[in-house]
Protein backbone atom coordinates (compact mmCIF):
# COMPACT_ATOMS: atom_id res chain seq x y z
CA UNK A 1 0.00 0.00 0.00
CA UNK A 2 2.82 2.38 0.89
CA UNK A 3 4.59 1.97 -2.49
CA UNK A 4 1.31 2.83 -4.27
CA UNK A 5 0.90 5.96 -2.21
CA UNK A 6 4.48 7.05 -2.85
CA UNK A 7 4.09 6.19 -6.55
CA UNK A 8 0.83 8.14 -6.81
CA UNK A 9 2.46 11.11 -5.04
CA UNK A 10 5.49 10.90 -7.34
CA UNK A 11 3.35 10.80 -10.50
CA UNK A 12 1.21 13.67 -9.25
CA UNK A 13 4.31 15.72 -8.37
CA UNK A 14 5.83 15.05 -11.79
CA UNK A 15 2.57 15.95 -13.55
CA UNK A 16 2.29 19.09 -11.42
CA UNK A 17 5.83 20.21 -12.31
CA UNK A 18 5.40 19.53 -16.03
CA UNK A 19 1.94 21.15 -15.98
CA UNK A 20 3.43 24.42 -14.75
CA UNK A 21 4.96 24.81 -18.20
CA UNK A 22 1.46 24.78 -19.70
CA UNK A 23 -0.44 26.83 -17.13
CA UNK A 24 0.24 30.25 -18.79
CA UNK A 25 -0.23 28.92 -22.30
CA UNK A 26 3.11 30.45 -23.20
CA UNK A 27 4.12 28.98 -26.59
CA UNK A 28 7.85 28.81 -25.69
CA UNK A 29 7.24 27.09 -22.33
CA UNK A 30 4.69 24.77 -23.87
CA UNK A 31 7.24 23.78 -26.55
CA UNK A 32 9.81 23.03 -23.83
CA UNK A 33 7.20 21.14 -21.81
CA UNK A 34 6.48 18.80 -24.73
CA UNK A 35 9.85 17.04 -24.29
CA UNK A 36 9.38 15.96 -20.66
CA UNK A 37 5.75 15.23 -21.36
CA UNK A 38 6.72 12.97 -24.24
CA UNK A 39 9.37 11.28 -22.09
CA UNK A 40 6.90 10.64 -19.26
CA UNK A 41 4.36 9.29 -21.75
CA UNK A 42 6.92 6.76 -23.02
CA UNK A 43 7.96 5.87 -19.50
CA UNK A 44 4.40 5.37 -18.26
CA UNK A 45 3.41 3.34 -21.33
CA UNK A 46 6.08 0.72 -20.43
CA UNK A 47 4.78 0.25 -16.86
CA UNK A 48 2.44 -2.50 -15.86
CA UNK A 49 0.14 -0.15 -13.96
CA UNK A 50 0.27 2.52 -16.67
CA UNK A 51 -3.41 3.49 -16.20
CA UNK A 52 -2.80 4.12 -12.50
CA UNK A 53 0.26 6.24 -13.24
CA UNK A 54 -1.54 8.11 -16.08
CA UNK A 55 -4.46 9.04 -13.85
CA UNK A 56 -2.29 10.53 -11.10
CA UNK A 57 0.03 12.17 -13.59
CA UNK A 58 -2.95 13.90 -15.24
CA UNK A 59 -4.32 14.85 -11.82
CA UNK A 60 -0.97 16.45 -11.01
CA UNK A 61 -1.04 18.45 -14.23
CA UNK A 62 -4.65 19.54 -13.67
CA UNK A 63 -3.75 20.79 -10.17
CA UNK A 64 -1.78 23.61 -11.84
CA UNK A 65 -5.03 25.02 -13.08
CA UNK A 66 -6.74 26.72 -10.12
CA UNK A 67 -10.28 25.46 -9.92
CA UNK A 68 -10.66 24.08 -13.44
CA UNK A 69 -14.45 24.28 -13.37
CA UNK A 70 -14.26 27.88 -12.26
CA UNK A 71 -11.82 28.59 -15.06
CA UNK A 72 -14.07 26.90 -17.61
CA UNK A 73 -17.10 28.76 -16.24
CA UNK A 74 -15.12 32.03 -16.35
CA UNK A 75 -14.15 31.39 -19.95
CA UNK A 76 -17.75 30.56 -20.82
CA UNK A 77 -18.90 33.70 -18.98
CA UNK A 78 -16.35 35.74 -20.94
CA UNK A 79 -17.62 34.30 -24.19
CA UNK A 80 -21.23 34.93 -23.19
CA UNK A 81 -20.31 38.46 -22.03
CA UNK A 82 -18.54 39.11 -25.31
CA UNK A 83 -21.58 37.91 -27.26
CA UNK A 84 -23.89 40.03 -25.11
CA UNK A 85 -21.59 43.03 -25.44
CA UNK A 86 -21.58 42.64 -29.20
CA UNK A 87 -25.36 42.40 -29.18
CA UNK A 88 -25.61 45.51 -27.00
CA UNK A 89 -23.13 47.25 -29.27
CA UNK A 90 -25.21 46.29 -32.31
CA UNK A 91 -28.38 47.45 -30.56
CA UNK A 92 -26.65 50.67 -29.55
CA UNK A 93 -25.42 51.18 -33.10
CA UNK A 94 -28.93 50.54 -34.42
CA UNK A 95 -30.35 52.93 -31.86
CA UNK A 96 -27.75 55.55 -32.78
CA UNK A 97 -28.61 55.11 -36.46
CA UNK A 98 -32.32 55.41 -35.69
CA UNK A 99 -31.67 58.51 -33.58
CA UNK A 100 -29.53 59.93 -36.38
CA UNK A 101 -32.28 59.36 -38.94
CA UNK A 102 -34.85 60.86 -36.58
CA UNK A 103 -32.57 63.85 -35.96
CA UNK A 104 -32.15 64.29 -39.73
CA UNK A 105 -35.93 64.17 -40.20
CA UNK A 106 -36.43 66.68 -37.37
CA UNK A 107 -33.74 68.93 -38.84
CA UNK A 108 -35.33 68.73 -42.29
CA UNK A 109 -38.73 69.56 -40.80
CA UNK A 110 -37.29 72.51 -38.86
CA UNK A 111 -35.50 73.70 -41.99
CA UNK A 112 -38.74 73.47 -43.98
CA UNK A 113 -40.63 75.44 -41.33
CA UNK A 114 -37.91 78.10 -41.19
CA UNK A 115 -37.94 78.44 -44.99
CA UNK A 116 -41.72 78.76 -45.01
CA UNK A 117 -41.55 81.38 -42.24
CA UNK A 118 -38.88 83.31 -44.14
CA UNK A 119 -40.98 83.21 -47.31
CA UNK A 120 -44.01 84.44 -45.39
CA UNK A 121 -42.02 87.27 -43.79
CA UNK A 122 -40.54 88.17 -47.18
CA UNK A 123 -43.99 88.36 -48.80
CA UNK A 124 -45.31 90.39 -45.89
CA UNK A 125 -42.33 92.75 -46.11
CA UNK A 126 -42.88 93.13 -49.86
CA UNK A 127 -46.57 93.92 -49.29
CA UNK A 128 -45.65 96.47 -46.61
CA UNK A 129 -43.04 98.01 -48.89
CA UNK A 130 -45.53 98.19 -51.76
CA UNK A 131 -48.13 99.77 -49.49
CA UNK A 132 -45.63 102.32 -48.17
CA UNK A 133 -44.53 103.09 -51.72
CA UNK A 134 -48.13 103.66 -52.81
CA UNK A 135 -48.78 105.84 -49.77
CA UNK A 136 -45.60 107.83 -50.48
CA UNK A 137 -46.59 108.27 -54.15
CA UNK A 138 -50.07 109.41 -53.15
CA UNK A 139 -48.58 111.82 -50.60
CA UNK A 140 -46.22 113.20 -53.25
CA UNK A 141 -49.13 113.63 -55.65
CA UNK A 142 -51.13 115.45 -52.99
CA UNK A 143 -48.18 117.67 -52.18
CA UNK A 144 -47.62 118.37 -55.88
CA UNK A 145 -51.30 119.22 -56.33
CA UNK A 146 -51.25 121.47 -53.29
CA UNK A 147 -48.09 123.14 -54.55
CA UNK A 148 -49.65 123.64 -57.98
CA UNK A 149 -52.74 125.20 -56.38
CA UNK A 150 -50.56 127.43 -54.22
CA UNK A 151 -48.58 128.52 -57.26
CA UNK A 152 -51.77 129.28 -59.17
CA UNK A 153 -53.15 131.20 -56.20
CA UNK A 154 -49.87 133.08 -55.83
CA UNK A 155 -49.83 133.93 -59.55
CA UNK A 156 -53.44 135.13 -59.37
CA UNK A 157 -52.63 137.28 -56.35
CA UNK A 158 -49.53 138.63 -58.09
CA UNK A 159 -51.52 139.35 -61.21
CA UNK A 160 -54.27 141.01 -59.18
CA UNK A 161 -51.74 143.06 -57.20
CA UNK A 162 -49.95 144.01 -60.39
CA UNK A 163 -53.18 145.07 -62.03
CA UNK A 164 -54.13 147.02 -58.93
CA UNK A 165 -50.74 148.72 -58.86
CA UNK A 166 -50.98 149.50 -62.57
CA UNK A 167 -54.47 150.86 -62.06
CA UNK A 168 -53.35 153.02 -59.12
CA UNK A 169 -50.34 154.30 -61.05
CA UNK A 170 -52.53 154.93 -64.10
CA UNK A 171 -55.07 156.75 -61.98
CA UNK A 172 -52.32 158.77 -60.38
CA UNK A 173 -50.88 159.57 -63.77
CA UNK A 174 -54.29 160.40 -65.14
CA UNK A 175 -55.22 162.65 -62.27
CA UNK A 176 -51.91 164.37 -61.85
CA UNK A 177 -50.77 164.73 -65.45
CA UNK A 178 -52.90 167.82 -66.25
CA UNK A 179 -51.47 169.69 -63.24
CA UNK A 180 -47.84 168.47 -63.51
CA UNK A 181 -45.11 169.77 -65.78
CA UNK A 182 -43.23 166.84 -67.35
CA UNK A 183 -40.24 169.08 -67.98
CA UNK A 184 -39.70 169.50 -64.22
CA UNK A 185 -37.82 166.62 -62.64
CA UNK A 186 -40.02 166.41 -59.50
CA UNK A 187 -43.21 166.46 -61.59
CA UNK A 188 -41.72 164.02 -64.07
CA UNK A 189 -41.02 161.56 -61.22
CA UNK A 190 -44.61 161.91 -59.99
CA UNK A 191 -45.95 161.35 -63.54
CA UNK A 192 -43.99 158.08 -63.63
CA UNK A 193 -45.62 157.12 -60.34
CA UNK A 194 -42.43 157.17 -58.24
CA UNK A 195 -40.92 159.55 -55.74
CA UNK A 196 -37.56 161.23 -56.13
CA UNK A 197 -34.37 159.37 -55.15
CA UNK A 198 -35.00 156.22 -57.18
CA UNK A 199 -32.54 154.71 -59.62
CA UNK A 200 -32.72 155.14 -63.38
CA UNK A 201 -33.53 151.45 -63.72
CA UNK A 202 -36.57 151.79 -61.43
CA UNK A 203 -37.83 154.86 -63.35
CA UNK A 204 -37.41 153.01 -66.63
CA UNK A 205 -39.38 150.01 -65.33
CA UNK A 206 -42.21 152.31 -64.20
CA UNK A 207 -42.17 154.11 -67.59
CA UNK A 208 -42.39 150.84 -69.56
CA UNK A 209 -45.18 149.55 -67.33
CA UNK A 210 -47.25 152.74 -67.80
CA UNK A 211 -46.62 152.83 -71.53
CA UNK A 212 -48.33 149.47 -71.86
CA UNK A 213 -51.55 151.18 -70.79
CA UNK A 214 -51.39 153.47 -73.83
CA UNK A 215 -50.59 150.79 -76.41
CA UNK A 216 -52.41 151.23 -79.71
CA UNK A 217 -54.23 147.92 -79.28
CA UNK A 218 -55.78 149.16 -76.04
CA UNK A 219 -56.78 152.49 -77.58
CA UNK A 220 -58.38 150.95 -80.67
CA UNK A 221 -61.86 150.61 -79.14
CA UNK A 222 -62.05 154.12 -77.68
CA UNK A 223 -63.78 157.09 -79.15
CA UNK A 224 -61.75 159.75 -80.92
CA UNK A 225 -61.91 162.15 -78.01
CA UNK A 226 -60.83 159.59 -75.42
CA UNK A 227 -58.11 158.29 -77.75
CA UNK A 228 -56.71 161.82 -78.15
CA UNK A 229 -56.70 162.27 -74.36
CA UNK A 230 -54.84 159.03 -73.87
CA UNK A 231 -52.34 159.93 -76.59
CA UNK A 232 -51.71 163.28 -74.87
CA UNK A 233 -51.04 161.45 -71.61
CA UNK A 234 -48.65 159.10 -73.42
CA UNK A 235 -46.79 162.14 -74.84
CA UNK A 236 -46.57 163.64 -71.33
CA UNK A 237 -45.23 160.31 -70.07
CA UNK A 238 -42.56 160.26 -72.80
CA UNK A 239 -41.54 163.83 -71.97
CA UNK A 240 -41.38 162.94 -68.24
CA UNK A 241 -39.17 159.99 -69.01
CA UNK A 242 -36.84 162.11 -71.13
CA UNK A 243 -36.62 164.61 -68.29
CA UNK A 244 -35.75 161.91 -65.73
CA UNK A 245 -33.31 160.26 -68.11
CA UNK A 246 -31.45 163.52 -68.80
CA UNK A 247 -31.36 164.32 -65.08
CA UNK A 248 -29.90 160.96 -63.97
CA UNK A 249 -27.39 160.44 -66.75
C-alpha positions in Angstrom: 0.0 0.0 0.0 2.8 2.4 0.9 4.6 2.0 -2.5 1.3 2.8 -4.3 0.9 6.0 -2.2 4.5 7.1 -2.8 4.1 6.2 -6.5 0.8 8.1 -6.8 2.5 11.1 -5.0 5.5 10.9 -7.3 3.4 10.8 -10.5 1.2 13.7 -9.2 4.3 15.7 -8.4 5.8 15.1 -11.8 2.6 16.0 -13.5 2.3 19.1 -11.4 5.8 20.2 -12.3 5.4 19.5 -16.0 1.9 21.1 -16.0 3.4 24.4 -14.8 5.0 24.8 -18.2 1.5 24.8 -19.7 -0.4 26.8 -17.1 0.2 30.3 -18.8 -0.2 28.9 -22.3 3.1 30.4 -23.2 4.1 29.0 -26.6 7.9 28.8 -25.7 7.2 27.1 -22.3 4.7 24.8 -23.9 7.2 23.8 -26.5 9.8 23.0 -23.8 7.2 21.1 -21.8 6.5 18.8 -24.7 9.8 17.0 -24.3 9.4 16.0 -20.7 5.8 15.2 -21.4 6.7 13.0 -24.2 9.4 11.3 -22.1 6.9 10.6 -19.3 4.4 9.3 -21.8 6.9 6.8 -23.0 8.0 5.9 -19.5 4.4 5.4 -18.3 3.4 3.3 -21.3 6.1 0.7 -20.4 4.8 0.3 -16.9 2.4 -2.5 -15.9 0.1 -0.1 -14.0 0.3 2.5 -16.7 -3.4 3.5 -16.2 -2.8 4.1 -12.5 0.3 6.2 -13.2 -1.5 8.1 -16.1 -4.5 9.0 -13.8 -2.3 10.5 -11.1 0.0 12.2 -13.6 -3.0 13.9 -15.2 -4.3 14.8 -11.8 -1.0 16.5 -11.0 -1.0 18.5 -14.2 -4.6 19.5 -13.7 -3.8 20.8 -10.2 -1.8 23.6 -11.8 -5.0 25.0 -13.1 -6.7 26.7 -10.1 -10.3 25.5 -9.9 -10.7 24.1 -13.4 -14.5 24.3 -13.4 -14.3 27.9 -12.3 -11.8 28.6 -15.1 -14.1 26.9 -17.6 -17.1 28.8 -16.2 -15.1 32.0 -16.4 -14.1 31.4 -20.0 -17.7 30.6 -20.8 -18.9 33.7 -19.0 -16.4 35.7 -20.9 -17.6 34.3 -24.2 -21.2 34.9 -23.2 -20.3 38.5 -22.0 -18.5 39.1 -25.3 -21.6 37.9 -27.3 -23.9 40.0 -25.1 -21.6 43.0 -25.4 -21.6 42.6 -29.2 -25.4 42.4 -29.2 -25.6 45.5 -27.0 -23.1 47.2 -29.3 -25.2 46.3 -32.3 -28.4 47.4 -30.6 -26.7 50.7 -29.5 -25.4 51.2 -33.1 -28.9 50.5 -34.4 -30.3 52.9 -31.9 -27.7 55.6 -32.8 -28.6 55.1 -36.5 -32.3 55.4 -35.7 -31.7 58.5 -33.6 -29.5 59.9 -36.4 -32.3 59.4 -38.9 -34.9 60.9 -36.6 -32.6 63.8 -36.0 -32.2 64.3 -39.7 -35.9 64.2 -40.2 -36.4 66.7 -37.4 -33.7 68.9 -38.8 -35.3 68.7 -42.3 -38.7 69.6 -40.8 -37.3 72.5 -38.9 -35.5 73.7 -42.0 -38.7 73.5 -44.0 -40.6 75.4 -41.3 -37.9 78.1 -41.2 -37.9 78.4 -45.0 -41.7 78.8 -45.0 -41.6 81.4 -42.2 -38.9 83.3 -44.1 -41.0 83.2 -47.3 -44.0 84.4 -45.4 -42.0 87.3 -43.8 -40.5 88.2 -47.2 -44.0 88.4 -48.8 -45.3 90.4 -45.9 -42.3 92.8 -46.1 -42.9 93.1 -49.9 -46.6 93.9 -49.3 -45.6 96.5 -46.6 -43.0 98.0 -48.9 -45.5 98.2 -51.8 -48.1 99.8 -49.5 -45.6 102.3 -48.2 -44.5 103.1 -51.7 -48.1 103.7 -52.8 -48.8 105.8 -49.8 -45.6 107.8 -50.5 -46.6 108.3 -54.1 -50.1 109.4 -53.1 -48.6 111.8 -50.6 -46.2 113.2 -53.3 -49.1 113.6 -55.7 -51.1 115.4 -53.0 -48.2 117.7 -52.2 -47.6 118.4 -55.9 -51.3 119.2 -56.3 -51.3 121.5 -53.3 -48.1 123.1 -54.6 -49.7 123.6 -58.0 -52.7 125.2 -56.4 -50.6 127.4 -54.2 -48.6 128.5 -57.3 -51.8 129.3 -59.2 -53.1 131.2 -56.2 -49.9 133.1 -55.8 -49.8 133.9 -59.6 -53.4 135.1 -59.4 -52.6 137.3 -56.4 -49.5 138.6 -58.1 -51.5 139.4 -61.2 -54.3 141.0 -59.2 -51.7 143.1 -57.2 -50.0 144.0 -60.4 -53.2 145.1 -62.0 -54.1 147.0 -58.9 -50.7 148.7 -58.9 -51.0 149.5 -62.6 -54.5 150.9 -62.1 -53.3 153.0 -59.1 -50.3 154.3 -61.0 -52.5 154.9 -64.1 -55.1 156.7 -62.0 -52.3 158.8 -60.4 -50.9 159.6 -63.8 -54.3 160.4 -65.1 -55.2 162.6 -62.3 -51.9 164.4 -61.8 -50.8 164.7 -65.4 -52.9 167.8 -66.3 -51.5 169.7 -63.2 -47.8 168.5 -63.5 -45.1 169.8 -65.8 -43.2 166.8 -67.4 -40.2 169.1 -68.0 -39.7 169.5 -64.2 -37.8 166.6 -62.6 -40.0 166.4 -59.5 -43.2 166.5 -61.6 -41.7 164.0 -64.1 -41.0 161.6 -61.2 -44.6 161.9 -60.0 -45.9 161.4 -63.5 -44.0 158.1 -63.6 -45.6 157.1 -60.3 -42.4 157.2 -58.2 -40.9 159.6 -55.7 -37.6 161.2 -56.1 -34.4 159.4 -55.1 -35.0 156.2 -57.2 -32.5 154.7 -59.6 -32.7 155.1 -63.4 -33.5 151.5 -63.7 -36.6 151.8 -61.4 -37.8 154.9 -63.4 -37.4 153.0 -66.6 -39.4 150.0 -65.3 -42.2 152.3 -64.2 -42.2 154.1 -67.6 -42.4 150.8 -69.6 -45.2 149.5 -67.3 -47.2 152.7 -67.8 -46.6 152.8 -71.5 -48.3 149.5 -71.9 -51.6 151.2 -70.8 -51.4 153.5 -73.8 -50.6 150.8 -76.4 -52.4 151.2 -79.7 -54.2 147.9 -79.3 -55.8 149.2 -76.0 -56.8 152.5 -77.6 -58.4 150.9 -80.7 -61.9 150.6 -79.1 -62.0 154.1 -77.7 -63.8 157.1 -79.1 -61.8 159.8 -80.9 -61.9 162.1 -78.0 -60.8 159.6 -75.4 -58.1 158.3 -77.7 -56.7 161.8 -78.1 -56.7 162.3 -74.4 -54.8 159.0 -73.9 -52.3 159.9 -76.6 -51.7 163.3 -74.9 -51.0 161.5 -71.6 -48.6 159.1 -73.4 -46.8 162.1 -74.8 -46.6 163.6 -71.3 -45.2 160.3 -70.1 -42.6 160.3 -72.8 -41.5 163.8 -72.0 -41.4 162.9 -68.2 -39.2 160.0 -69.0 -36.8 162.1 -71.1 -36.6 164.6 -68.3 -35.7 161.9 -65.7 -33.3 160.3 -68.1 -31.5 163.5 -68.8 -31.4 164.3 -65.1 -29.9 161.0 -64.0 -27.4 160.4 -66.7 
